[in-house]
Amino acid sequence: MAGIPGIGGLGLLPNGDGVICAWGGSQKSYGEVWIVPDLASGDPGTPTRIATGLREALGVAVVGNDF
């Protein structure tokens, strides 16, 4: 997860995958949302970016399988 700068929110899906939003932090960078497989296992897989272009993404809510 060292490649995900400025973490602004973290949630866990029922299957143990993590949903992470990155803040972005400046006018020259944008916030992102990442899925990290098996985050809850302590041996996470490679993160996959699923959204970008957000402004100050500072939280994520997981409800069931939705976020």
Secondary structure, 3 states (H helix, E strand, C coil): CCCCCCEEEEEECCCCCEEEEECCCCCCCCEEEEEECCHHHCCCCCCEEEEEEECCCCCCCCECCEC
